[in-house]
Amino acid sequence: MRASLLALAIGAFGIGTTEFVIVGLLPEVADDLSVSIPSAGMLVTGYALGVVVGAPLMTAAGARLPRKTMLVVLMAIFIAGNLLCALAGDYTALMGGRLIAALTHGAFFGIGSVVAADLVAPDRRASAIALMFTGLTLANVLGVPLGTFLGQEFGWRSTFWAVTGIGVVGLLGLIALVPAQPAPERGALRGELAVFRKPQVWLALTTTVLGFGGVFASFTYLAPMMTELAGFSDGAVAWLLVLFGVGLCVGNVLGGRAADRALMPSLYLILGGLCLVLVIFTFTSHAAVPAAITLAAFGAIGFATVPPLQARVMQQAAGAPALASAANIAAFNLGNALGAWLGGLAVAHGLGWTSPTWIGAGLAAAGLGTAALSGRLDRRSHGSHGSRGSGESGESHGSTGPHPQSGAELPTAPLTNAPGAGYGTHPIVEQKSR
Protein backbone atom coordinates (compact mmCIF):
# COMPACT_ATOMS: atom_id res chain seq x y z
CA MET A 1 0.00 0.00 0.00
CA ARG A 2 2.99 2.32 0.31
CA ALA A 3 2.98 2.74 -3.46
CA SER A 4 -0.62 3.97 -3.31
CA LEU A 5 0.26 6.42 -0.55
CA LEU A 6 3.23 7.60 -2.61
CA ALA A 7 0.88 8.43 -5.48
CA LEU A 8 -1.25 10.49 -3.11
CA ALA A 9 1.88 12.19 -1.72
CA ILE A 10 3.01 13.18 -5.23
CA GLY A 11 -0.35 14.81 -5.83
CA ALA A 12 -0.10 16.63 -2.50
CA PHE A 13 3.43 17.79 -3.41
CA GLY A 14 2.25 19.27 -6.70
CA ILE A 15 -0.73 21.03 -5.13
CA GLY A 16 1.33 22.44 -2.26
CA THR A 17 4.01 23.67 -4.63
CA THR A 18 1.66 25.48 -6.99
CA GLU A 19 -0.14 27.17 -4.10
CA PHE A 20 2.90 28.76 -2.47
CA VAL A 21 5.52 29.06 -5.22
CA ILE A 22 3.98 32.21 -6.65
CA VAL A 23 5.09 34.07 -3.50
CA GLY A 24 8.75 33.75 -4.48
CA LEU A 25 8.05 34.78 -8.08
CA LEU A 26 5.99 37.95 -7.59
CA PRO A 27 8.72 40.32 -8.85
CA GLU A 28 9.36 38.19 -11.96
CA VAL A 29 5.65 37.84 -12.76
CA ALA A 30 4.98 41.53 -12.17
CA ASP A 31 7.87 42.58 -14.40
CA ASP A 32 7.06 40.16 -17.23
CA LEU A 33 3.32 40.88 -17.32
CA SER A 34 3.73 44.63 -16.70
CA VAL A 35 1.63 44.74 -13.55
CA SER A 36 2.40 46.04 -10.07
CA ILE A 37 3.57 43.70 -7.32
CA PRO A 38 0.29 44.21 -5.38
CA SER A 39 -1.57 43.16 -8.55
CA ALA A 40 0.68 40.12 -8.84
CA GLY A 41 -0.07 39.43 -5.17
CA MET A 42 -3.72 39.03 -6.18
CA LEU A 43 -2.65 35.74 -7.76
CA VAL A 44 -2.29 34.48 -4.18
CA THR A 45 -5.69 35.91 -3.30
CA GLY A 46 -7.29 34.42 -6.42
CA TYR A 47 -5.93 30.95 -5.71
CA ALA A 48 -7.12 31.14 -2.11
CA LEU A 49 -10.61 32.20 -3.16
CA GLY A 50 -10.64 29.32 -5.64
CA VAL A 51 -9.98 26.94 -2.76
CA VAL A 52 -12.72 28.59 -0.70
CA VAL A 53 -15.24 27.97 -3.49
CA GLY A 54 -13.83 24.67 -4.66
CA ALA A 55 -13.45 22.85 -1.33
CA PRO A 56 -17.18 22.47 -0.56
CA LEU A 57 -18.30 22.63 -4.20
CA MET A 58 -16.05 19.85 -5.49
CA THR A 59 -16.61 17.75 -2.36
CA ALA A 60 -20.37 17.97 -2.91
CA ALA A 61 -20.05 17.39 -6.68
CA GLY A 62 -18.13 14.19 -6.08
CA ALA A 63 -20.30 12.94 -3.23
CA ARG A 64 -21.67 10.04 -5.32
CA LEU A 65 -18.53 9.18 -7.28
CA PRO A 66 -16.11 6.42 -6.26
CA ARG A 67 -13.26 8.08 -4.39
CA LYS A 68 -10.51 6.95 -6.76
CA THR A 69 -12.48 8.28 -9.72
CA MET A 70 -12.91 11.63 -7.97
CA LEU A 71 -9.18 11.86 -7.19
CA VAL A 72 -8.32 11.17 -10.84
CA VAL A 73 -10.78 13.85 -12.00
CA LEU A 74 -9.38 16.36 -9.52
CA MET A 75 -5.78 15.73 -10.59
CA ALA A 76 -6.74 16.08 -14.26
CA ILE A 77 -8.31 19.49 -13.51
CA PHE A 78 -5.20 20.44 -11.54
CA ILE A 79 -3.00 19.60 -14.55
CA ALA A 80 -5.22 21.66 -16.86
CA GLY A 81 -5.03 24.68 -14.55
CA ASN A 82 -1.25 24.61 -14.30
CA LEU A 83 -0.88 24.02 -18.04
CA LEU A 84 -2.91 27.18 -18.60
CA CYS A 85 -0.56 29.02 -16.21
CA ALA A 86 2.48 27.77 -18.12
CA LEU A 87 1.00 28.95 -21.42
CA ALA A 88 -0.42 32.21 -20.06
CA GLY A 89 0.42 35.20 -22.22
CA ASP A 90 -1.15 37.76 -19.93
CA TYR A 91 -2.28 38.35 -16.36
CA THR A 92 -5.89 37.31 -16.99
CA ALA A 93 -4.91 33.91 -18.39
CA LEU A 94 -2.54 33.32 -15.48
CA MET A 95 -5.24 34.19 -12.97
CA GLY A 96 -7.65 31.86 -14.77
CA GLY A 97 -5.20 28.99 -14.58
CA ARG A 98 -4.64 29.63 -10.88
CA LEU A 99 -8.36 29.58 -10.22
CA ILE A 100 -8.86 26.30 -12.10
CA ALA A 101 -6.01 24.61 -10.21
CA ALA A 102 -7.33 25.94 -6.90
CA LEU A 103 -10.74 24.32 -7.33
CA THR A 104 -9.16 20.91 -6.73
CA HIS A 105 -7.18 21.75 -3.60
CA GLY A 106 -9.59 21.22 -0.70
CA ALA A 107 -11.40 18.23 -2.17
CA PHE A 108 -8.14 16.43 -3.03
CA PHE A 109 -6.83 16.68 0.52
CA GLY A 110 -10.18 15.81 2.10
CA ILE A 111 -10.93 12.80 -0.12
CA GLY A 112 -7.28 11.75 -0.24
CA SER A 113 -7.18 11.58 3.55
CA VAL A 114 -10.12 9.20 3.64
CA VAL A 115 -8.58 7.06 0.89
CA ALA A 116 -5.24 6.94 2.74
CA ALA A 117 -7.00 5.80 5.91
CA ASP A 118 -8.85 3.09 3.99
CA LEU A 119 -5.62 1.67 2.59
CA VAL A 120 -4.20 0.49 5.91
CA ALA A 121 -5.16 -1.29 9.11
CA PRO A 122 -7.09 0.77 11.70
CA ASP A 123 -4.06 1.19 13.96
CA ARG A 124 -2.01 2.73 11.12
CA ARG A 125 -4.42 5.34 9.78
CA ALA A 126 -2.60 8.33 11.28
CA SER A 127 0.71 7.15 9.85
CA ALA A 128 -0.87 6.64 6.43
CA ILE A 129 -2.32 10.15 6.41
CA ALA A 130 0.99 11.58 7.63
CA LEU A 131 2.76 9.82 4.77
CA MET A 132 0.36 11.27 2.23
CA PHE A 133 0.80 14.79 3.63
CA THR A 134 4.55 14.44 3.62
CA GLY A 135 4.10 15.65 0.04
CA LEU A 136 2.67 18.93 1.30
CA THR A 137 5.51 19.40 3.77
CA LEU A 138 8.11 18.67 1.10
CA ALA A 139 6.37 21.17 -1.15
CA ASN A 140 7.11 23.89 1.39
CA VAL A 141 10.66 22.78 2.17
CA LEU A 142 11.78 21.72 -1.34
CA GLY A 143 9.14 22.37 -3.99
CA VAL A 144 8.62 26.08 -3.35
CA PRO A 145 12.33 27.01 -3.06
CA LEU A 146 13.26 24.89 -6.10
CA GLY A 147 10.32 26.28 -8.05
CA THR A 148 11.40 29.80 -7.12
CA PHE A 149 14.96 29.09 -8.25
CA LEU A 150 13.73 27.57 -11.51
CA GLY A 151 11.47 30.54 -12.21
CA GLN A 152 14.19 33.07 -11.49
CA GLU A 153 16.70 31.28 -13.73
CA PHE A 154 14.49 30.23 -16.65
CA GLY A 155 11.39 32.38 -16.36
CA TRP A 156 8.35 31.94 -14.13
CA ARG A 157 6.52 29.86 -16.76
CA SER A 158 9.14 27.11 -16.38
CA THR A 159 7.97 26.63 -12.80
CA PHE A 160 4.41 25.93 -13.94
CA TRP A 161 5.65 23.56 -16.63
CA ALA A 162 7.47 21.66 -13.89
CA VAL A 163 4.35 21.58 -11.69
CA THR A 164 2.30 20.37 -14.65
CA GLY A 165 4.78 17.51 -15.07
CA ILE A 166 4.47 16.64 -11.38
CA GLY A 167 0.70 16.57 -11.81
CA VAL A 168 0.98 14.15 -14.73
CA VAL A 169 3.17 11.82 -12.65
CA GLY A 170 0.66 12.04 -9.81
CA LEU A 171 -2.24 11.30 -12.16
CA LEU A 172 -0.54 8.22 -13.61
CA GLY A 173 0.28 7.06 -10.09
CA LEU A 174 -3.33 7.41 -8.98
CA ILE A 175 -4.59 5.45 -11.97
CA ALA A 176 -2.01 2.67 -11.66
CA LEU A 177 -1.48 2.33 -7.93
CA VAL A 178 -4.55 3.36 -5.96
CA PRO A 179 -7.10 0.53 -5.63
CA ALA A 180 -10.75 1.08 -6.42
CA GLN A 181 -12.61 2.96 -3.71
CA PRO A 182 -16.33 2.92 -2.88
CA ALA A 183 -18.53 5.95 -3.24
CA PRO A 184 -19.63 7.64 -0.01
CA GLU A 185 -22.95 6.58 1.50
CA ARG A 186 -26.04 8.33 0.18
CA GLY A 187 -27.31 11.12 2.41
CA ALA A 188 -24.04 11.54 4.30
CA LEU A 189 -23.45 15.08 3.00
CA ARG A 190 -26.96 16.23 3.90
CA GLY A 191 -26.52 15.00 7.45
CA GLU A 192 -23.20 16.82 7.86
CA LEU A 193 -24.68 20.18 6.81
CA ALA A 194 -26.70 20.36 10.03
CA VAL A 195 -23.58 21.00 12.11
CA PHE A 196 -23.19 24.46 10.55
CA ARG A 197 -26.16 25.65 12.57
CA LYS A 198 -23.87 25.83 15.62
CA PRO A 199 -22.49 29.32 16.40
CA GLN A 200 -19.31 27.80 17.85
CA VAL A 201 -18.52 26.21 14.48
CA TRP A 202 -18.67 29.61 12.81
CA LEU A 203 -16.58 31.18 15.57
CA ALA A 204 -13.95 28.49 15.07
CA LEU A 205 -13.93 29.04 11.30
CA THR A 206 -13.66 32.82 11.83
CA THR A 207 -10.66 32.29 14.11
CA THR A 208 -9.03 30.26 11.34
CA VAL A 209 -9.67 33.01 8.76
CA LEU A 210 -8.25 35.78 10.95
CA GLY A 211 -5.39 33.83 12.52
CA PHE A 212 -4.03 32.40 9.29
CA GLY A 213 -4.83 35.60 7.46
CA GLY A 214 -2.21 37.18 9.69
CA VAL A 215 0.37 34.72 8.35
CA PHE A 216 -0.36 35.40 4.70
CA ALA A 217 -0.61 39.17 4.96
CA SER A 218 3.15 39.19 5.57
CA PHE A 219 4.22 35.99 3.80
CA THR A 220 2.72 37.00 0.44
CA TYR A 221 5.07 39.99 0.18
CA LEU A 222 8.11 38.22 1.59
CA ALA A 223 10.19 38.43 -1.62
CA PRO A 224 10.05 42.21 -2.09
CA MET A 225 10.36 42.80 1.65
CA MET A 226 13.55 40.73 1.85
CA THR A 227 15.10 42.25 -1.28
CA GLU A 228 13.97 45.87 -0.89
CA LEU A 229 14.35 46.23 2.89
CA ALA A 230 16.67 43.53 4.21
CA GLY A 231 19.08 43.82 1.29
CA PHE A 232 19.06 40.21 0.08
CA SER A 233 19.64 39.44 -3.61
CA ASP A 234 16.89 37.96 -5.74
CA GLY A 235 18.74 34.64 -5.75
CA ALA A 236 18.69 34.51 -1.95
CA VAL A 237 14.88 34.40 -1.86
CA ALA A 238 14.84 30.66 -2.61
CA TRP A 239 17.12 29.99 0.38
CA LEU A 240 15.01 32.22 2.59
CA LEU A 241 11.98 30.14 1.61
CA VAL A 242 13.91 27.01 2.65
CA LEU A 243 14.53 28.67 6.03
CA PHE A 244 10.86 29.54 6.33
CA GLY A 245 9.91 25.98 5.33
CA VAL A 246 12.12 24.45 8.02
CA GLY A 247 10.49 26.76 10.55
CA LEU A 248 7.00 25.76 9.50
CA CYS A 249 7.81 22.04 9.80
CA VAL A 250 9.07 22.57 13.35
CA GLY A 251 6.08 24.75 14.22
CA ASN A 252 3.61 22.25 12.77
CA VAL A 253 4.94 19.49 15.04
CA LEU A 254 5.20 21.66 18.14
CA GLY A 255 1.75 23.13 17.55
CA GLY A 256 0.29 19.64 17.33
CA ARG A 257 1.94 18.54 20.57
CA ALA A 258 0.78 21.66 22.38
CA ALA A 259 -2.77 21.21 21.12
CA ASP A 260 -2.74 17.58 22.30
CA ARG A 261 -2.03 18.75 25.83
CA ALA A 262 -4.36 21.75 26.10
CA LEU A 263 -6.15 22.95 23.00
CA MET A 264 -7.56 26.35 23.89
CA PRO A 265 -4.65 27.59 26.07
CA SER A 266 -2.30 26.57 23.24
CA LEU A 267 -4.42 28.44 20.71
CA TYR A 268 -4.35 31.60 22.84
CA LEU A 269 -0.59 31.36 23.35
CA ILE A 270 0.23 30.66 19.69
CA LEU A 271 -1.97 33.41 18.26
CA GLY A 272 -0.56 35.87 20.80
CA GLY A 273 2.95 34.74 19.86
CA LEU A 274 2.19 35.19 16.16
CA CYS A 275 1.06 38.77 16.78
CA LEU A 276 4.24 39.48 18.73
CA VAL A 277 6.58 37.94 16.13
CA LEU A 278 4.96 39.92 13.33
CA VAL A 279 5.39 43.16 15.26
CA ILE A 280 9.07 42.29 15.81
CA PHE A 281 9.42 41.42 12.10
CA THR A 282 8.45 44.95 11.09
CA PHE A 283 11.64 46.17 12.83
CA THR A 284 14.06 43.32 12.04
CA SER A 285 13.16 43.27 8.33
CA HIS A 286 15.51 46.20 7.74
CA ALA A 287 18.70 44.15 8.27
CA ALA A 288 19.67 40.82 6.73
CA VAL A 289 20.66 38.68 9.72
CA PRO A 290 17.87 39.77 12.10
CA ALA A 291 15.38 39.41 9.23
CA ALA A 292 16.48 35.83 8.52
CA ILE A 293 16.29 34.85 12.19
CA THR A 294 12.84 36.38 12.57
CA LEU A 295 11.71 34.72 9.34
CA ALA A 296 12.49 31.27 10.76
CA ALA A 297 10.61 32.14 13.96
CA PHE A 298 7.72 33.47 11.86
CA GLY A 299 7.53 30.18 9.95
CA ALA A 300 7.50 28.21 13.18
CA ILE A 301 4.89 30.25 15.06
CA GLY A 302 2.82 30.85 11.91
CA PHE A 303 2.34 27.16 11.18
CA ALA A 304 2.08 26.22 14.86
CA THR A 305 -1.39 27.77 14.52
CA VAL A 306 -2.47 25.05 12.11
CA PRO A 307 -3.08 22.03 14.38
CA PRO A 308 -5.05 23.88 17.09
CA LEU A 309 -7.11 25.80 14.53
CA GLN A 310 -8.00 22.59 12.72
CA ALA A 311 -8.62 20.70 15.95
CA ARG A 312 -10.97 23.41 17.21
CA VAL A 313 -13.14 23.25 14.11
CA MET A 314 -13.24 19.45 14.14
CA GLN A 315 -14.09 19.48 17.84
CA GLN A 316 -17.00 21.87 17.41
CA ALA A 317 -18.23 20.08 14.26
CA ALA A 318 -18.33 16.60 15.80
CA GLY A 319 -20.37 14.30 13.55
CA ALA A 320 -19.44 16.12 10.34
CA PRO A 321 -15.71 15.45 9.91
CA ALA A 322 -15.46 15.39 6.12
CA LEU A 323 -17.41 18.56 5.40
CA ALA A 324 -15.98 20.38 8.43
CA SER A 325 -12.47 19.55 7.22
CA ALA A 326 -13.26 20.90 3.75
CA ALA A 327 -14.84 23.99 5.30
CA ASN A 328 -11.77 24.67 7.41
CA ILE A 329 -9.47 24.26 4.42
CA ALA A 330 -11.69 26.88 2.78
CA ALA A 331 -11.36 29.05 5.90
CA PHE A 332 -7.56 28.80 5.84
CA ASN A 333 -7.58 29.93 2.22
CA LEU A 334 -10.09 32.69 2.85
CA GLY A 335 -7.58 33.90 5.41
CA ASN A 336 -4.86 33.63 2.76
CA ALA A 337 -6.96 35.72 0.38
CA LEU A 338 -7.88 38.30 3.01
CA GLY A 339 -4.31 38.72 4.22
CA ALA A 340 -2.83 38.94 0.71
CA TRP A 341 -5.49 41.44 -0.39
CA LEU A 342 -5.14 43.71 2.64
CA GLY A 343 -1.34 43.59 2.43
CA GLY A 344 -1.43 44.48 -1.25
CA LEU A 345 -3.88 47.29 -0.57
CA ALA A 346 -1.50 48.78 1.99
CA VAL A 347 1.49 48.59 -0.37
CA ALA A 348 -0.52 50.05 -3.25
CA HIS A 349 -1.39 53.04 -1.07
CA GLY A 350 2.27 53.74 -0.41
CA LEU A 351 2.46 52.50 3.19
CA GLY A 352 5.71 50.62 2.57
CA TRP A 353 6.85 47.00 2.59
CA THR A 354 6.43 46.58 6.34
CA SER A 355 2.74 47.53 6.18
CA PRO A 356 1.55 43.99 5.27
CA THR A 357 3.31 42.67 8.38
CA TRP A 358 1.59 45.27 10.58
CA ILE A 359 -1.71 44.18 9.04
CA GLY A 360 -0.81 40.56 9.76
CA ALA A 361 -0.23 41.41 13.41
CA GLY A 362 -3.65 43.06 13.53
CA LEU A 363 -5.36 40.05 11.97
CA ALA A 364 -3.61 37.69 14.41
CA ALA A 365 -4.81 39.86 17.31
CA ALA A 366 -8.36 39.74 15.93
CA GLY A 367 -8.10 35.95 15.69
CA LEU A 368 -6.99 35.82 19.32
CA GLY A 369 -10.05 37.86 20.19
CA THR A 370 -12.49 35.47 18.48
CA ALA A 371 -10.71 32.49 20.08
CA ALA A 372 -11.09 34.11 23.49
CA LEU A 373 -14.78 34.73 22.84
CA SER A 374 -15.26 31.11 21.80
CA GLY A 375 -13.46 29.90 24.93
CA ARG A 376 -15.63 32.13 27.09
CA LEU A 377 -18.77 30.65 25.53
CA ASP A 378 -17.36 27.19 26.28
CA ARG A 379 -16.88 28.07 29.94
CA ARG A 380 -20.34 29.60 30.18
CA SER A 381 -21.84 26.48 28.62
CA HIS A 382 -19.96 24.28 31.11
CA GLY A 383 -21.28 26.37 33.95
CA SER A 384 -24.85 25.96 32.72
CA HIS A 385 -24.78 22.27 31.82
CA GLY A 386 -22.16 20.77 34.10
CA SER A 387 -19.07 18.80 33.20
CA ARG A 388 -18.52 17.45 29.69
CA GLY A 389 -16.12 15.03 28.10
CA SER A 390 -12.73 16.15 26.93
CA GLY A 391 -13.80 16.04 23.31
CA GLU A 392 -16.16 18.93 23.95
CA SER A 393 -14.10 20.99 26.30
CA GLY A 394 -11.16 21.17 23.98
CA GLU A 395 -8.56 20.65 26.69
CA SER A 396 -7.56 17.10 25.94
CA HIS A 397 -7.15 14.69 23.03
CA GLY A 398 -6.16 11.12 22.87
CA SER A 399 -9.16 9.47 24.55
CA THR A 400 -11.42 7.00 22.82
CA GLY A 401 -14.71 7.98 21.31
CA PRO A 402 -17.33 6.94 18.78
CA HIS A 403 -16.46 6.96 15.12
CA PRO A 404 -18.21 10.05 13.72
CA GLN A 405 -20.00 8.13 10.98
CA SER A 406 -20.39 4.54 12.08
CA GLY A 407 -20.70 4.88 15.86
CA ALA A 408 -17.97 2.30 16.43
CA GLU A 409 -15.45 2.90 19.21
CA LEU A 410 -12.13 3.90 17.70
CA PRO A 411 -9.03 5.51 19.19
CA THR A 412 -8.80 9.22 18.73
CA ALA A 413 -5.43 9.86 17.07
CA PRO A 414 -3.18 12.48 18.63
CA LEU A 415 -2.59 15.47 16.41
CA THR A 416 1.12 14.83 16.40
CA ASN A 417 0.66 11.53 14.60
CA ALA A 418 0.53 13.53 11.40
CA PRO A 419 3.46 15.89 11.74
CA GLY A 420 3.76 16.60 8.05
CA ALA A 421 0.15 17.29 7.42
CA GLY A 422 0.13 21.00 6.85
CA TYR A 423 -3.05 22.95 7.33
CA GLY A 424 -6.38 21.24 7.50
CA THR A 425 -5.08 17.73 8.03
CA HIS A 426 -4.31 16.49 11.50
CA PRO A 427 -7.74 15.38 12.76
CA ILE A 428 -8.86 13.92 9.42
CA VAL A 429 -7.84 10.54 10.80
CA GLU A 430 -11.40 10.45 12.08
CA GLN A 431 -12.92 10.61 8.61
CA LYS A 432 -12.55 6.95 7.70
CA SER A 433 -15.96 5.58 6.76
CA ARG A 434 -17.06 2.05 6.29
Secondary structure, DSSP 8 states (H G I E B T S, - for coil): -HHHHHHHHHHHHHHHHHHHHHHHTHHHHHHHHT--HHHHHHHHHHHHHHHHHHHHHHHHHTTTS-HHHHHHHHHHHHHHHHHHHHH--SHHHHHHHHHHHHTTHHHHHHHHHHHHHHTS-GGGHHHHHHHHHHHHHHIIIIIHHHHHHHHHHH-HHHHHHHHHHHHHHHHHHHHHHS-------TTHHHHHHGGGG-HHHHHHHHHHHHHHHHHHHHHTTHHHHHHHTS---TTHHHHHHHHHHHHHHHHHHHHHHHHHH-HHHHHHHHHHHHHHHHHHHHHHTTSHHHHHHHHHHHHHHHHHTHHHHHHHHHHHTTT-HHHHHHHHHHHHHHHHHHHHHHHHHHHHTT--TTHHHHHHHHHHHHHHHHHHHHHHHHHHHHHHH----HHHHSS----EEE-TTT--EEE---GGG-TT--TT-GGGGGG---
